[in-house]
C-alpha cells in the first residue's frame, strides 16, 4: 500500500511528533504519531492500521490507478447524474441600488417574456422530466421575486408533470431578501421552493450603505425581518460581499442577527465572499471567489472563524469542479440563451445555445477538461478545484483554457480551515470522513494487538 497522492500532511497542532493527515479526495482527517507515519510510508503497518487508513482513503494499492480514477471522476459523475440543474434569469431589474452591482453594465429593466417562460417549460418537460430526470431550478436576477408571475407560470406545470412522471421538481431563489416575507414564502413553498439565498453586506450601518433601496433608504431591517419570519419554512443560506476596508466589521452582523433572535440553527450556512467585478459562482457557494491575495486569505480565515465561533455553519472543503465541467448544469438568460455559468452571461462567445435550438458543443470554447495535465493530476489539491474557475481566468486577462491554479490559496489556507473544523468537532477520538480525526499511536510490538487510542 502507498500513501495517496491526494493527501496533505501537516504537523499536528499542540501534539509534538504527531501529524495531521487530510485526504482532499475523501475529505477525511486522521492524526498519526511520527512512528506510525514512517510505517505507513514504508509499507510496514499492522493489518488493522493499514486497513483503517485505506478505508479513509489515505493508503491506496496503486498510485497510478488512483490517478486514473481521479482523471475519470467527472465523467462518472456526469454519467450517473439524474438531476438537471439550471439557473433561470427572470429579469434584469431590481428594487435595490447596490454600488457594486454585478449586473450594472447590462441591467436595463428587461424581463423574461411569457413566451420564453413557456419555451423553458416545454424544454424541461421534453428534455428532462419525461426522460426521468429530476429538475432543480434556481431563480436569479436582477431580483427574481419581482417576477412572481413567471415563477408561478414555470413552476405550476413543472411540478404537476414531475409528479405525474415520478420525478422531483424543486427550486430555490437567489434574492436580496426584501420581498420574501412569510406570505410569499408560503405560496412559493407550495410550488416547490426548497431554499433561498439572502444577502447581507455586513452589519446594519455598512449594509445600508452598500445595498440601499433605489429610493436611498436602508434595506437591512426588512431583510432581517424576513429571515426571522420564514426560517422555519425555507432553508436559508446567508451570503455577504465584503471589501478590504470593511470585512473586520462583518462579525457584528452575526451579533445583530442573534440579538434579533436569529441563531445558528435557523440559518443553513453563512458564506462571506469578496466583492468582484461581476457575479461569479460564489452565488452557488462553490467558492470560486478564492484568489490568493494575502489580505483575502486572512479575511476569509478570520470571517470563517468568527462565523463558527458564533454557532453558525459555513462552507467546508469539498470535492468540487467548475460547473462548466458538469453536463447537467446551465443558465438560461431572460432571452432564452444558454450559458454554463452566471458569470459568463453577457461575455461574447460564451453562449452555448438557446431554448429553440438546444445546446451546442461547448467543450472547446469552455476548455472542458483543461485540468487533465500532469501538473494538475499530480497535485494534492486537484479534487478540491479540478482546474479552478473559467471566470477568474477572464478577470485576470488569461485565456479560458488556462488552469486557474489554487495552489497558493490552499497552501495558505487549507491547514487552518481543517484545524478550525477539528477544533469544533465532537469526540476527537472518532475516525470518520467528517472533520473529527482519529489519533493512532505507534504499532504495538510484534505479537501484541494493535489498537487505536481515543
MOFEN-V707180 format. One record per residue. N is the residue number from 1. RES is the residue in one letter. SS is DSSP state (h for helix, s for strand, l for the rest). PHI is phi in whole degrees, 0 to 359 (999 if undefined). PSI is psi in radians with two decimals (NA if undefined). Layout:
<<N RES SS PHI PSI> <N RES SS PHI PSI>>
This chain:
<<1 X l 999 2.60> <2 X s 232 2.66> <3 X s 296 2.43> <4 X l 298 2.55> <5 X l 284 -0.30> <6 X l 259 1.03> <7 X s 219 2.32> <8 X s 249 2.41> <9 X s 238 2.13> <10 X s 235 2.65> <11 X s 300 2.34> <12 X l 288 2.33> <13 X l 293 2.22> <14 X l 60 0.41> <15 X l 228 1.52> <16 X l 305 2.44> <17 X l 57 0.55> <18 X s 231 2.73> <19 X s 227 2.48> <20 X s 265 2.10> <21 X s 254 2.32> <22 X s 229 2.12> <23 X s 273 2.04> <24 X l 284 -0.23> <25 X l 268 -0.72> <26 X l 260 -0.16> <27 X l 59 0.61> <28 X l 254 2.73> <29 X s 226 2.55> <30 X s 208 2.58> <31 X s 250 2.22> <32 X s 239 2.56> <33 X s 290 2.78> <34 X h 302 -0.63> <35 X h 294 -0.75> <36 X h 295 -0.70> <37 X h 298 -0.68> <38 X h 297 -0.75> <39 X h 296 -0.66> <40 X h 296 -0.73> <41 X h 293 -0.59> <42 X h 270 -0.09> <43 X l 74 0.51> <44 X l 242 0.44> <45 X l 286 2.57> <46 X l 300 2.70> <47 X h 305 -0.75> <48 X h 296 -0.75> <49 X h 289 -0.68> <50 X h 299 -0.78> <51 X h 294 -0.64> <52 X h 295 -0.79> <53 X h 292 -0.58> <54 X h 293 -0.69> <55 X h 298 -0.60> <56 X l 277 0.00> <57 X l 80 0.27> <58 X l 264 -0.35> <59 X s 241 2.40> <60 X s 227 2.59> <61 X l 287 -0.48> <62 X l 215 1.78> <63 X h 302 -0.63> <64 X h 293 -0.75> <65 X h 297 -0.67> <66 X h 298 -0.76> <67 X h 299 -0.75> <68 X h 291 -0.58> <69 X h 297 -0.74> <70 X h 291 -0.65> <71 X h 303 -0.63> <72 X l 264 0.12> <73 X h 298 -0.81> <74 X h 290 -0.55> <75 X h 298 -0.71> <76 X h 291 -0.70> <77 X h 300 -0.80> <78 X h 296 -0.69> <79 X h 292 -0.58> <80 X h 271 -0.29> <81 X l 295 2.32> <82 X l 238 0.38> <83 X s 233 2.21> <84 X s 259 2.24> <85 X s 238 2.32> <86 X s 216 2.47> <87 X s 270 2.35> <88 X s 239 2.01> <89 X s 275 1.89> <90 X l 276 -0.48> <91 X s 198 2.92> <92 X l 238 0.96> <93 X l 224 2.79> <94 X l 201 2.63> <95 X l 267 0.00> <96 X s 251 2.93> <97 X l 226 1.23> <98 X l 288 2.34> <99 X l 297 -0.51> <100 X l 257 0.32> <101 X l 320 2.16> <102 X l 295 -0.55> <103 X l 259 0.26> <104 X l 303 -0.65> <105 X l 294 -0.49> <106 X l 233 0.26> <107 X l 282 1.99> <108 X l 224 0.36> <109 X l 77 0.18> <110 X l 290 2.55> <111 X s 232 2.57> <112 X l 298 2.34> <113 X l 283 2.69> <114 X h 304 -0.68> <115 X h 296 -0.63> <116 X h 291 -0.73> <117 X h 300 -0.70> <118 X h 294 -0.67> <119 X h 297 -0.68> <120 X h 297 -0.79> <121 X h 300 -0.82> <122 X h 300 -0.75> <123 X h 297 -0.82> <124 X h 293 -0.62> <125 X h 294 -0.82> <126 X h 290 -0.81> <127 X h 268 -0.33> <128 X l 235 -1.13> <129 X h 297 -0.80> <130 X h 289 -0.23> <131 X h 263 0.15> <132 X l 88 0.29> <133 X l 264 2.37> <134 X s 293 2.66> <135 X s 234 2.24> <136 X s 232 2.04> <137 X s 254 2.63> <138 X s 237 1.91> <139 X s 280 2.33> <140 X s 221 2.88> <141 X l 213 -2.55> <142 X l 43 -2.71> <143 X l 245 1.86> <144 X h 298 -0.48> <145 X h 283 -0.03> <146 X h 278 0.01> <147 X h 235 0.81> <148 X h 302 -0.61> <149 X h 298 -0.64> <150 X h 288 -0.64> <151 X h 300 -0.74> <152 X h 295 -0.80> <153 X h 299 -0.62> <154 X h 277 -0.76> <155 X h 282 -0.63> <156 X h 301 -0.92> <157 X h 290 -0.58> <158 X h 292 -0.73> <159 X h 296 -0.77> <160 X h 298 -0.80> <161 X h 287 -0.58> <162 X h 297 -0.78> <163 X h 298 -0.69> <164 X h 296 -0.63> <165 X l 264 0.11> <166 X l 72 0.50> <167 X l 238 3.12> <168 X l 252 2.37> <169 X s 239 2.28> <170 X s 211 2.86> <171 X s 211 2.81> <172 X s 231 2.98> <173 X s 231 2.40> <174 X s 259 1.79> <175 X l 232 2.67> <176 X l 287 -0.23> <177 X l 93 -0.09> <178 X l 283 -0.41> <179 X l 252 -0.16> <180 X l 270 1.30> <181 X l 272 -3.10> <182 X h 298 -0.80> <183 X h 299 -0.78> <184 X h 296 -0.76> <185 X h 297 -0.67> <186 X h 295 -0.73> <187 X h 296 -0.80> <188 X h 290 -0.59> <189 X h 300 -0.64> <190 X h 291 -0.37> <191 X h 268 -0.17> <192 X l 123 0.19> <193 X s 294 2.16> <194 X s 237 0.06> <195 X s 179 2.71> <196 X s 217 2.42> <197 X s 253 2.06> <198 X s 261 2.82> <199 X s 230 2.22> <200 X l 230 2.03> <201 X l 269 1.06> <202 X l 100 -3.06> <203 X l 295 2.98> <204 X h 311 -0.85> <205 X h 292 -0.52> <206 X h 278 -0.82> <207 X h 304 -0.77> <208 X h 293 -0.37> <209 X h 279 -0.74> <210 X h 285 -0.62> <211 X l 226 1.11> <212 X l 280 2.83> <213 X s 298 2.84> <214 X l 302 -0.46> <215 X l 285 -0.26> <216 X l 102 -0.23> <217 X l 289 2.68> <218 X l 287 2.58> <219 X l 250 -0.05> <220 X h 302 -0.90> <221 X h 295 -0.63> <222 X h 296 -0.71> <223 X h 293 -0.80> <224 X h 296 -0.70> <225 X h 301 -0.70> <226 X h 291 -0.67> <227 X h 300 -0.83> <228 X h 298 -0.53> <229 X h 278 -0.45> <230 X h 239 -0.02> <231 X l 302 -0.51> <232 X l 278 -0.18> <233 X l 262 -0.66> <234 X l 226 2.18> <235 X l 300 2.30> <236 X s 245 2.24> <237 X s 259 2.37> <238 X s 247 2.14> <239 X s 248 2.90> <240 X s 199 2.58> <241 X s 246 2.04> <242 X s 253 2.81> <243 X l 242 2.88> <244 X l 302 -0.63> <245 X l 276 -0.11> <246 X l 231 -0.05> <247 X h 295 -0.49> <248 X h 296 -0.32> <249 X h 272 -0.21> <250 X h 297 -0.58> <251 X h 302 -0.46> <252 X h 297 -0.53> <253 X h 303 -0.82> <254 X h 296 -0.66> <255 X h 297 -0.70> <256 X h 294 -0.62> <257 X h 296 -0.78> <258 X h 298 -0.72> <259 X h 300 -0.54> <260 X l 277 -0.06> <261 X l 94 0.17> <262 X l 260 1.82> <263 X l 256 3.07> <264 X h 304 -0.62> <265 X h 290 -0.16> <266 X h 261 -0.11> <267 X l 239 2.24> <268 X l 297 -0.81> <269 X s 197 2.74> <270 X s 236 2.27> <271 X s 219 2.05> <272 X s 258 2.32> <273 X s 229 2.74> <274 X s 287 2.63> <275 X l 297 2.25> <276 X l 236 2.84> <277 X l 299 -0.48> <278 X l 218 2.84> <279 X l 294 2.39> <280 X l 240 -2.88> <281 X h 287 -0.11> <282 X h 301 -0.35> <283 X h 299 -0.39> <284 X h 253 0.25> <285 X l 59 0.56> <286 X l 271 -0.12> <287 X l 80 0.37> <288 X l 301 -0.65> <289 X l 277 1.15> <290 X l 234 0.96> <291 X l 294 2.89> <292 X l 259 0.27> <293 X l 305 2.32> <294 X h 307 -0.70> <295 X h 294 -0.58> <296 X h 289 -0.71> <297 X h 299 -0.82> <298 X h 299 -0.75> <299 X h 296 -0.80> <300 X h 291 -0.65> <301 X h 293 -0.72> <302 X h 298 -0.84> <303 X h 294 -0.67> <304 X h 299 -0.78> <305 X h 298 -0.74> <306 X h 292 -0.62> <307 X h 298 -0.88> <308 X h 295 -0.69> <309 X h 300 -0.55> <310 X l 268 0.14> <311 X l 86 0.24> <312 X l 264 2.64> <313 X l 275 2.69> <314 X l 216 3.12> <315 X l 291 2.65> <316 X l 239 2.80> <317 X l 305 2.43> <318 X l 211 2.72> <319 X l 291 2.10> <320 X l 206 2.77> <321 X l 217 2.75> <322 X l 304 2.45> <323 X h 291 -0.16> <324 X h 293 -0.35> <325 X h 277 -0.22> <326 X l 257 2.03> <327 X l 295 -0.65> <328 X l 267 0.66> <329 X s 224 2.29> <330 X s 202 3.07> <331 X s 240 2.45> <332 X s 246 2.09> <333 X l 281 3.05> <334 X l 305 -0.61> <335 X l 273 0.00> <336 X l 87 0.25> <337 X s 279 2.56> <338 X s 262 2.39> <339 X s 226 2.84> <340 X l 272 -0.31> <341 X l 207 2.49> <342 X h 299 -0.52> <343 X h 291 -0.39> <344 X h 268 -0.13> <345 X l 297 2.24> <346 X l 93 -0.17> <347 X l 273 2.29> <348 X l 301 2.37> <349 X l 87 0.06> <350 X l 247 0.08> <351 X l 291 2.42> <352 X l 244 0.35> <353 X s 137 -2.83> <354 X s 200 3.04> <355 X l 295 -0.45> <356 X l 278 -0.79> <357 X l 263 -0.20> <358 X s 86 -2.91> <359 X s 267 2.34> <360 X l 261 2.91> <361 X l 292 2.06> <362 X l 245 0.16> <363 X l 299 -0.70> <364 X l 283 -0.79> <365 X l 296 -0.48> <366 X l 251 0.13> <367 X l 53 0.82> <368 X l 298 2.31> <369 X l 80 0.32> <370 X l 297 -0.26> <371 X l 274 -0.07> <372 X l 277 1.06> <373 X l 230 2.77> <374 X h 304 -0.72> <375 X h 298 -0.56> <376 X h 276 -0.80> <377 X h 296 -0.44> <378 X l 271 -0.12> <379 X l 275 2.31> <380 X l 296 -0.38> <381 X l 270 -0.06> <382 X h 309 -0.79> <383 X h 298 -0.33> <384 X h 272 -0.18> <385 X h 219 -0.53> <386 X l 44 0.85> <387 X l 94 -0.06> <388 X l 79 -2.69> <389 X l 249 2.22> <390 X h 296 -0.66> <391 X h 297 -0.70> <392 X h 296 -0.58> <393 X h 299 -0.80> <394 X h 297 -0.70> <395 X h 296 -0.49> <396 X l 260 0.31> <397 X l 58 0.60> <398 X l 259 2.91> <399 X l 281 2.73> <400 X l 298 -0.54> <401 X l 287 -0.25> <402 X l 287 2.70> <403 X l 277 2.27> <404 X l 275 1.42> <405 X l 291 2.29> <406 X l 255 0.20> <407 X h 304 -0.81> <408 X h 299 -0.72> <409 X h 296 -0.86> <410 X h 293 -0.63> <411 X h 301 -0.68> <412 X h 278 -0.52> <413 X h 245 -0.55> <414 X h 299 -0.81> <415 X h 302 -0.76> <416 X h 292 -0.63> <417 X h 296 -0.80> <418 X h 298 -0.73> <419 X h 294 -0.64> <420 X h 301 -0.79> <421 X h 291 -0.68> <422 X h 295 -0.63> <423 X h 293 -0.32> <424 X l 249 0.15> <425 X l 286 2.99> <426 X l 284 -2.14> <427 X l 291 1.99> <428 X l 290 -0.04> <429 X l 262 0.16> <430 X l 256 2.10> <431 X l 275 2.28> <432 X l 194 3.05> <433 X l 270 0.05> <434 X l 278 -3.13> <435 X l 284 -0.07> <436 X l 285 2.16> <437 X l 270 2.86> <438 X l 251 2.29> <439 X s 271 2.06> <440 X s 246 2.12> <441 X l 280 -3.09> <442 X l 297 2.63> <443 X l 302 2.53> <444 X l 293 2.75> <445 X l 303 2.73> <446 X l 306 2.29> <447 X l 93 -0.26> <448 X l 259 2.66> <449 X l 290 2.43> <450 X l 271 2.37> <451 X l 221 2.76> <452 X l 262 2.28> <453 X l 271 2.29> <454 X l 271 NA>>
